[in-house]
Amino acid sequence: MPIATRRTWVTVISLVLALSAVIVTVPASASSANIPDYEVVFDTSGNTSDNKGADVTCPSGTRVLGTGAEIMGPSGDVVIDEVVPTTYTVSAFGIETGAGTSSSWMIRVWAVCGDPDEATRIVSRTAPRNGLLPLTVTCDPGEFMLGNGYRLDGAGGKAVVDYIKPQLNAVHGHATWISSSAAPYWTLQMFAICAEDAPPGLWIYSDSTVNSPASTLPSKELDVACGGGDRQVVLGTGFAVQDEIGSIPVTDITLDYLVPTGEKVQAKAAEVVPDSRYWNLVVYAICAYED
């Protein structure tokens, strides 16, 4: 069973990468922007056994605020290689791991859309070779991070992202090799969707699964809901795969899905290379009041 979500009020946002449950909030103010025309949309690729991508466009008059992606098919056999936001679109691409799979599968890409009063922009950074160092993308002072994305460039299914941890004005990411693969040269690029003003009630919720080895549970899934009642909706997502003492990275585990569904974030991670290690899945939901 999941560990119950804990709520704390903070006035200073720590950028420490501790992956315990944490919530931060921004109270409504005269300059806070709401989220008119909020909508979550998705599109889905064809059903084949080839590497493939999909893209989705926000409805006219709205912009991308958050992202998500989902592999619909065999668990742990496909890496979500990229989830890339632009002002109006989100694209995602899936690549099979190792020897691949003969099973057919689809990739579904999600976009959280809206028309906030204040301007939004997308900031990105790229990690050094093979992305093994943690990477942080920070919005400008006074801006707030609504959503995020990433791209593994050149990994070809031989590397996985093991955490995307959101903070109030930044996102922290990391990727690692799949241990059974001879990984080529590759890089990790991270994206942050930044807004000049925070939507009222901007919160980050988190929760985690229990620790268990692959021998008893080779995949783990978890939903994290917004806690502000009917008015609070999901903007962005995040996750982390960690070992039994909270250390990261943990290799050989890939996301099957990380999806914003309006009032909650749904996520599932699965082992690519089975072993007896204990690990758990942490999921983050960036939420705010819709109006």
Salt bridges, closest charged atoms under 4 A:
GLU82 OE1 - ARG151 NE 3.54
ASP115 OD1 - ARG63 NH2 3.37
ASP140 OD2 - ARG121 NH2 2.83
GLU143 OE2 - ARG121 NE 2.98
ASP162 OD1 - HIS174 ND1 2.93
ASP223 OD2 - LYS264 NZ 3.42
ASP256 OD2 - LYS268 NZ 3.83
ASP275 OD2 - ARG277 NE 2.76
ASP291 OD1 - ARG231 NE 3.95
